[in-house]
Amino acid sequence: MKILVTGGAGFIGSNFIRYMLSTRPDCKIINLDKLTYAGNLANLKDVERNANYTLIKGDICDKVVVEKVVAGADGIINFAAETHVDRSITGPEDFVRTDILGTFTLLEAAKKFGVKKYVQISTDEVYGSTESGSFKETDPLKPSSPYSASKAGADMLALSYFTTYGLSVVVTRSSNNFGPYQYPEKLIPVLITKAMKGEPLPIYGDGKNVRDWLYVLDNCRAIDLAFQKGRDGEIYNIGGGHEKQNIEIAKMILKQLGKPESLLTFVKDRPGHDRRYSIDCSKLKALGWRPTADFDKTLRETVDWYVKNEWFWKNQT
């Protein structure tokens, strides 16, 4: 089986490729990545010589490049996206282009070449914020940022290709991922790297915004399951079941690194900052998936990874 993974040099994509190469020796992986600031070839240095892995530098908005790599692929898993909320507030155009136009270009190629399965990787942020309860896949979407709006648009476009053209499409929406190789603009690596350098840790607002944390390898297993067994035209939520306030995460990291809580620095909240994300994952669990990572243990391991791999982030912070 030949699978095209787009955005495979990014955080979740690189972990997914590594996971697939180690667990599915029958799969050949083609990684199409534009190699923007968040795409790092070092993320896949340990697999670059694997006979089942091929890297192609290219933009998912480029029809010529996309058709070349999609031809002959059995499946597409689309991780490629602009994903940082803060960047989407100051520069939304890149998000609309990559997340929506790029998805359209991939879907058109998938339709043209008869791809057997297309998985659109999305986010729980498309549902917006909730004070109580957990969002199900059938709940209405209420994105708050240009980032989450672009992802919601891409989801709807992908699902329309199932309804209109019969393309085998599945959408996954995961909660906040964490783990090794995450670009240091996201919350956990920001907190770790700043704490290591003894710099102030910026905390938006009162720090009580809640996120559900999902270890990246649990997400990789879930995406693989959705690719193999997910029903066409369906959406699957993927959550870790570990809801934490941002301030809690910061204090845990400071404690592990032996740094004082005086480094916590509250800053002006960002526009449209969702208060709480929470998703119901019972639909995917019915297919046999469960998150297995212990949050405290994997957070400690993640902190240790950044401590031991300064080469990864020291020129990016």
N, C-alpha and C positions, 0 to 999 in steps of 0.2 A: 504494500500500500504506500502511495506517495501523498504526503500531506504538505500543503503550503501553509506555513505559519508567517503571518505578516506582523511586523513589529517585534520580531523575535530577539532583537538585541536589547530590548528594554527589560524592565524588572520582572514582570510576571511572564512575559514571553520567553525570556532566557531560562527561567526556572522551569517553564513548561517543556521547552526543548530538551533540557537536560533530563527531566523526568521521563519523557517519552523515549529518548535514546537508551535509557537505563532499564526501562520496563517493557518496551515494545520493540524488540529487535527486528520485527517484520516490517517496521515503518522506515521509510526514507523521508527525511525532513528537508524541505527547501525553506530557507529563511529569507524573506524579502523585507529589507529594512532600509529606511532612508538615512539612518545613522545621523539623526539630529543630536542635539545636546544630551538627550536622555537615552540615546542608543549607544551602547558602549561595547565594542568588540571584545574587550577584556572580560565581559560577562560570560562569554562562551569560549574562552581560551582553552579550557580543558577538553572541549569536544571538537575543536576546529579541524582536527585530523581524522575524525570519525568518518568512516566510509559511507555512512548513511546520512551524513549532514552536508548541506551545501548552502553557502551564503551568497546572496545576490543583493547588491546595493541598488535600491530603486525606490521610487515614490509610488504609493498606491493610487495616486491621482493620475499617473502616467499610463494611459490606455495601452500603448505599445509594449511597455515593460510588463504590465500586468497580464496582458494576453499571452505573452511569451512564457511566463512562469505558470500560469493557470492551465495552459494546454497540457494535458496528460496527468494533471493532479486529480486524485480521488476525492480529496477533501480540502477545505480552506478553513482555517481558524484565524479570525481577524482580531489581533491584539493592537494593530497599528492605530494610534490615536494621539491627539494632544490631550493631556489628562490633568494638568495642574490648574486648580480652580483660580488661584491668584493670577496666573498668567492669562487665563481666559477673561478676567475682569479688565485687564489693561490692554489685551490684544486679542479680541474675539475672532477676528477674521481667519486666523490660522486654524482655529477650532472648527469653524464652519467648513472650511475647505477640506481639511484632512478627515474629520470625523463623518461628514455627510457626503461630500463629493467623492472622497476616497472609498467609502463604503459602496456608493453607487457604482463606481468603476469596477470594483471587485465583483459585485452582484451581476453586473452585465456580462463580465467574462465567465462567471460561474454558469450563468444561463446559456451562454454561447457554446461552451465546451462540455456541458452536461456533467458538471461536478456533482458527485453523489451526496455530499453533505457540506453545508456551510454553517459555521458557528460564529455568531456575532458576540464578541465579548463586551459586556456593558457593566453598569454600575448601579448600586442601590440608590445613588443620588438622584436618579431620574424620578423617584417617587416624591422627593422633597422631604420635609421634616414632619415628625409626628411627636406629640407629647406623650402618647400612650399607645400600647398595642404594637403590632408588627404588620408591615405591608405584605400583602399577597400579590402574586403575579397578575391577578385580575383587577387590582386597584388602579384608579386613575393616576396618570402621571402629572406631577407638578414640579418640574425642575426649577431651581432657583438661580442658577448661574449660566452664563453662556456655555461653559463646559458641559454641565448636565443636560442643558437643552440640546446641544449638538449630539450628545449620546442618545437622548430620547428620540431625536429625529432619525438617527441612524437605525435604531431599533425598529421603528415603525416602517422605515423603508425596507429593511431586510424582511420583515414579516409580510410586507405587501408582495414581495417576490414569491413567497409561498402561496399566498392567496390567489394572485393573478397568474403566475406562471408555473406553479407547481414545483418550484425549487425547494429542495429539502433544506429548510432553514431552522436553526435552533438559536435562541438567545439566552445567554447566561448573564445574570446580574449579581455581582459579588459585593460584599461589604469591604471595609478597608483592609487591604492586604499589608502584611509586614513580613520581613525576613531578609536574607542576604541579597546583595546586589541592587537594593532600591536606591534610586537616585536621591542625593541628599537635599531635596527641596520638600520632600514629604515629611509629615510630622515626626515620626519616630527617628529616622536618620538625622533630621535637623536637630532634634533634642540631644541625640547621642553625640554628634560631632561637635556641637557647641559646648556641651558639658565637658567633653574631653579637652577642649581648648580653654576651659574656664571662662567662656563668654556667656553673656546673658541669654537665657532661654526665653524667646518671645512667646507669650501665651495670649491668644486673642480673647478680648472681652474679660469675662470672669473665669474662663477656663473650664466651665461646666458643660460645654458642648459634648454630647455623647456619641461615640462611634462604636460599632460592633467590629471587633478585630478578628481577622481571619489569617491564619498562617498560610503563606503562599503555597506550600506543598499540598495542603488540604484543598486549596482552590484548584491546583493542577489536577489532582485526582478527580475532582468534581467535573472539570471541563472535559477530561478524557471520557468520563462516564456519559456526559451529555452528548459528546461526539458519537459514542458507540451506541447508546441506548435511548437518547432523547427523542421524543416524538416530534415529527415534522410540524412546524408552525407553533411550537410551544416555547414558553419562557420558563427558566429555572432560576430561582433565587439561591444564592450560595452565601451563607453566613457562618461565622465562627462561633457564635453564641457567647461572645465575651464583650459585653457592653461596658465601656469604661469612659469616664470623663477625661478630657485632655489633661487636666491638672493631675489626675491620678497617674497617668502614663508618665508625665514629666517627673513626678516625685519618685516613682519606681526606678526610673533610669538614673536619677541623681543618687539615689541610695546605693544602687549597684556600683556606680563609679566612685562612690565615696566623696561626692561633691555636695556643697551646702545648698539648702533650699533658697538661700538668699540670691542665687542665680536666677530664680524665677522672676520674669519681668512681664507684667501685664501691659499689653499694647492695645491700641484702638481696634475694635472689632472690624472685620472685613464686611463689605456690603453683602447683604443677602445670605449671611452665614446661617446655615441650617442648624437647629438646636440639637436634634436627635435623629439618628438613623436606626431603623430596626426592621428586619425582614423575616418573614416566615419561610422556612426552608423545607417544610414537610413534603412538598411535591418532589424535590430531588431525593429526599430521604426515602421516599417510596420506591425509588429505583435502586436503593441499597447503599447510598452514600451517607457517611457520618463524618463530621470533623473529628480528628483524632489527636490533634496537637494540644498539649497542656500549655495554656497561655503563659503562665509565669515562667515555665521552663524554656519555652521557645523565645520569649522576650529576652531572657538572660542570655541564651545562645546567640540571639541577634546582636545584642550589645557586644558580646565577646567577639563576634565576627568583625564588627566595625573597628574594635580595638586592635585586632590582629591584622586587619587589612586596610591600613591607612593609605596604601597606594591607590585604593579604589576611589577614595573621596577627598584626599588632601588637596588636589588641584581643582576641585569642583565646589568648594565652599568658600 
